[in-house]
Amino acid sequence: MENFILSLNVVLPLSLMMALGYVLKLLGLFDDHTLKAMNGVSFKVFLPLLLFSNIYHTDPTGIFNPKLLLFAAVSILVIFCVLFFIISRIEPNLKTRGALIQGIFRSNFIIFGVPVTSALFGDAGVGVASLMIAVVIPMYNILAVVALESCRNQKADYKKILLNVLKNPLIIGSVIGIVFLTLHIPLPSAVDKTITDISKIATPLALIVLGGSFNFSSVRRQAKKLTWAVLTKLVIIPCVFLPISILLGFRDAELVPLLTMFGAPAAVSTFTMAQLMDSDSDLAGNIVVFTSIFSTITIFLWIFVCKQLGVM
């Protein structure tokens, strides 16, 4: 029950913020133009600052594990490549293809990885999860740009893809954070506090905008794709990669971030990027909503199973 309450306390606030966005739209406080403008600000300003802040405040002392970071990076790349190969052959619609690939391979690691690890293992766990952010988040964003750009036209323009990767605000925020962390560049306390405070806006704003953009009429039309995406994201991927993680010897505070990387719901920014990069934003938003709802159950089950096996 304690583990269920833990998972619920992580997921429920996300659902409530999305519900708030939907209610505000019903009350007429949002229109499509306002939502799109807010989405753009979130993508270009608040989310990059959130990524920078998380990476900048990571303390790698005593918790740096190259094996863990390498496994996380290789796993993300394998999942992405397998999904790209399969979905490219079963989904004819390019926009839908990009939204599916991004929505399934990319997890909400920032929102889930640190809180869940902290709740289970305290400060020691937070350090491990925060360090993984420096590897996981840039990879997610680079591969997401590759997926969405590749699915804009039948013939991929690789120069354009590379340019958009380099111009992506989320990638820029991550890279700057890594540079500051690696070179130990200190920020003035006033600047640091300002960035930290502003970054706290990112997730609530993105979730509220997502809720306001939610389109119930598209759910029935997308039911088959949504079901497949939710099952693959929350069940199939963890079923494959969690046993591999355990066999490789990852335990406790190192296993939990991997669990959230493989089994957390789709990242909120997948909707933001889909909308701004001419993908199927309705499907992307619905994947975020439904993976967030059902992850309450699946994350609880994964934690419970790992505890029963004595690996967490």
C-alpha positions in Angstrom: 0.0 0.0 0.0 2.9 2.4 0.8 4.3 1.9 -2.7 0.9 2.4 -4.3 0.5 5.7 -2.4 4.0 6.7 -3.4 3.2 6.2 -7.1 -0.2 7.8 -6.7 1.3 10.9 -5.1 3.8 11.2 -8.0 1.2 10.8 -10.8 -1.9 12.4 -9.3 -0.6 16.0 -9.3 0.2 15.7 -13.0 -3.3 14.5 -13.8 -4.8 17.3 -11.7 -2.8 20.0 -13.5 -3.9 18.6 -16.9 -7.5 18.6 -15.6 -7.1 22.2 -14.6 -6.0 23.2 -18.1 -9.1 21.4 -19.6 -11.5 23.1 -17.1 -9.9 26.6 -17.8 -10.5 26.0 -21.6 -14.1 25.0 -20.9 -14.5 28.2 -18.9 -13.3 30.2 -21.9 -10.1 31.4 -20.3 -8.0 29.7 -23.0 -8.4 29.7 -26.7 -6.3 27.9 -29.3 -4.1 30.9 -30.1 -3.3 31.5 -26.4 -2.5 27.8 -25.8 -0.2 27.7 -28.8 1.6 30.9 -27.6 2.0 29.4 -24.1 3.2 26.2 -25.5 5.9 28.1 -27.5 7.1 29.9 -24.4 7.2 26.7 -22.4 9.3 25.0 -25.1 11.7 27.8 -25.8 12.2 29.2 -22.3 10.9 27.3 -19.3 11.7 23.7 -20.2 15.3 24.6 -21.3 15.8 26.4 -18.0 14.4 23.4 -16.1 16.9 21.1 -17.9 19.8 23.4 -17.3 18.9 23.8 -13.6 18.6 20.0 -13.0 21.9 19.2 -14.7 23.8 22.2 -13.1 22.8 21.2 -9.6 23.9 17.6 -10.0 26.7 16.5 -7.7 28.5 13.6 -9.4 30.9 13.1 -6.4 30.9 9.4 -5.2 28.0 8.4 -7.4 29.6 8.4 -10.9 29.0 5.0 -12.5 30.1 4.8 -16.1 28.5 1.4 -16.5 25.1 2.7 -15.5 25.3 5.8 -17.7 26.5 3.7 -20.7 23.7 1.2 -20.2 21.1 4.0 -20.0 22.4 5.5 -23.2 22.6 2.2 -25.1 19.1 1.2 -24.0 17.6 4.5 -25.2 19.3 4.1 -28.6 18.2 0.5 -28.9 14.6 1.3 -28.0 14.5 4.2 -30.4 16.0 2.2 -33.4 13.7 -0.8 -32.9 10.6 1.5 -32.7 11.7 3.5 -35.7 12.2 0.3 -37.7 8.8 -1.2 -36.7 6.6 1.9 -36.7 8.0 3.0 -40.1 6.7 -0.2 -41.6 3.3 -0.4 -39.9 2.2 3.2 -39.9 1.8 4.9 -43.3 0.9 8.4 -41.9 4.2 10.4 -41.4 2.8 12.7 -38.7 1.3 9.8 -36.8 4.5 7.8 -37.2 6.6 10.6 -35.6 4.2 11.1 -32.7 4.2 7.3 -32.0 8.0 6.9 -32.0 8.6 10.0 -29.8 5.7 9.2 -27.4 6.8 5.6 -26.8 10.6 5.9 -26.5 10.8 9.1 -24.5 9.9 9.0 -20.8 9.1 11.7 -18.3 12.3 11.1 -16.6 12.8 14.5 -14.9 9.4 14.5 -13.3 9.4 10.8 -12.2 13.1 9.8 -11.9 14.1 12.2 -9.1 10.9 12.1 -7.0 10.5 8.3 -7.0 14.2 7.7 -6.3 14.2 10.3 -3.5 11.1 8.8 -1.9 12.6 5.3 -1.9 16.3 6.0 -1.2 16.7 9.6 -0.1 19.5 11.9 -1.0 21.8 9.1 -2.2 19.2 8.1 -4.8 18.6 11.7 -5.9 22.3 12.1 -6.8 22.2 9.0 -9.0 19.0 10.1 -10.8 20.2 13.6 -11.3 23.5 12.4 -12.8 21.5 10.3 -15.3 19.6 13.4 -16.4 22.8 14.7 -18.0 22.9 11.7 -20.3 19.3 10.7 -20.7 17.7 14.1 -21.4 20.0 15.2 -24.2 19.6 11.8 -25.9 15.8 12.0 -25.6 15.8 15.4 -27.2 18.2 14.7 -30.0 16.5 11.5 -31.0 13.0 13.2 -30.7 14.1 15.9 -33.2 15.5 13.1 -35.5 12.2 11.2 -35.3 9.9 14.3 -35.9 12.1 15.8 -38.7 12.4 12.4 -40.4 8.6 12.1 -40.4 7.9 15.5 -41.9 8.6 14.5 -45.5 9.0 11.3 -47.4 12.6 12.1 -48.1 14.5 13.1 -44.9 16.7 16.2 -45.2 19.6 15.2 -42.9 21.2 18.7 -43.0 17.9 20.2 -41.8 17.6 17.5 -39.1 21.1 18.3 -37.9 20.4 22.0 -37.9 17.2 21.5 -36.0 19.0 19.3 -33.4 21.5 22.1 -32.9 18.8 24.8 -32.7 16.5 22.8 -30.4 16.1 24.8 -27.1 15.9 21.7 -25.0 19.2 20.4 -26.3 20.8 23.8 -26.0 19.7 24.0 -22.3 21.0 20.5 -21.7 24.4 21.1 -23.4 24.9 24.4 -21.5 24.1 22.6 -18.2 26.6 19.9 -19.0 29.3 22.5 -19.9 28.7 24.4 -16.6 28.7 21.2 -14.6 31.8 19.7 -16.3 33.9 22.9 -16.1 32.6 23.8 -12.6 31.4 27.2 -13.7 29.7 29.0 -10.8 26.7 31.1 -11.2 26.1 34.2 -9.1 23.6 33.2 -6.4 21.0 35.7 -7.6 21.2 34.3 -11.1 21.1 30.7 -9.9 18.0 31.4 -7.7 16.3 33.2 -10.6 16.8 30.3 -12.9 15.8 27.8 -10.3 12.6 29.7 -9.5 11.7 30.2 -13.2 12.4 26.5 -14.0 9.7 25.6 -11.5 7.1 27.0 -13.9 8.0 24.6 -16.7 6.2 21.4 -15.7 3.0 22.9 -14.4 2.7 25.2 -17.4 3.3 22.4 -19.9 0.8 20.2 -18.1 -1.9 22.9 -18.0 -1.4 23.7 -21.7 -1.6 20.0 -22.5 -4.8 19.7 -20.6 -6.3 22.7 -22.4 -5.3 21.2 -25.7 -6.8 17.8 -25.0 -9.3 16.8 -27.6 -11.7 14.0 -26.4 -13.2 13.7 -29.9 -9.9 12.2 -31.2 -9.7 9.4 -28.6 -12.1 7.0 -30.3 -10.5 7.6 -33.6 -7.0 6.9 -32.1 -8.1 4.1 -29.7 -6.1 1.3 -31.4 -2.9 3.4 -31.7 -3.3 4.7 -28.1 -3.8 1.2 -26.7 -0.7 0.0 -28.6 1.4 3.0 -27.4 0.3 2.7 -23.8 1.0 -1.1 -23.6 4.4 -0.7 -25.3 5.4 2.2 -23.2 4.3 1.0 -19.8 4.5 -2.8 -20.1 6.5 -4.2 -23.0 9.6 -2.0 -22.7 10.0 -2.4 -18.9 9.4 -6.2 -19.3 12.3 -6.4 -21.7 14.8 -4.0 -20.1 14.2 -4.3 -16.3 15.3 -8.0 -16.3 18.4 -7.0 -18.3 19.1 -4.2 -15.8 18.9 -6.7 -12.9 21.1 -9.3 -14.7 23.7 -6.6 -15.2 23.8 -6.1 -11.4 22.0 -2.8 -11.0 20.3 -2.6 -7.6 18.5 -0.2 -5.3 19.3 3.5 -6.0 20.7 2.6 -9.4 17.8 0.4 -10.4 15.0 2.9 -9.6 16.1 5.6 -12.1 16.3 2.8 -14.8 12.8 1.7 -13.8 11.5 5.2 -14.2 13.4 5.7 -17.5 11.8 2.5 -18.9 8.4 2.6 -17.3 7.5 6.3 -16.7 4.8 7.9 -18.9 5.6 9.9 -22.0 7.3 13.2 -21.4 5.1 16.3 -21.3 7.5 17.9 -23.8 6.6 15.3 -26.5 3.3 17.1 -26.9 5.0 20.5 -27.0 7.5 19.4 -29.6 4.9 17.5 -31.7 2.8 20.7 -31.9 5.7 22.9 -32.8 7.2 20.5 -35.3 4.2 19.8 -37.4 3.5 16.3 -36.0 0.3 14.7 -34.7 -0.1 16.8 -31.6 -3.5 15.3 -30.7 -2.0 11.8 -30.6 1.1 13.0 -28.8 -1.1 14.7 -26.1 -3.3 11.7 -25.7 -0.3 9.4 -25.3 1.0 11.7 -22.5 -2.5 11.8 -20.8 -3.2 8.0 -20.9 0.3 6.9 -20.1 0.2 9.2 -17.1 -3.1 7.8 -15.9 -2.2 4.1 -16.3 1.4 4.6 -15.0 -0.2 4.9 -11.5 -0.9 1.2 -11.7 2.2 0.0 -13.7 4.8 1.9 -11.7 3.3 0.5 -8.5 3.5 -3.0 -9.9 7.1 -2.6 -11.1 8.2 -1.3 -7.7 6.3 -4.1 -5.9 7.8 -6.8 -8.1 11.3 -5.4 -7.6 10.9 -5.3 -3.9 9.5 -8.8 -3.8 12.6 -10.0 -5.7 14.8 -8.2 -3.2 16.6 -6.0 -5.8 15.2 -2.7 -4.6 
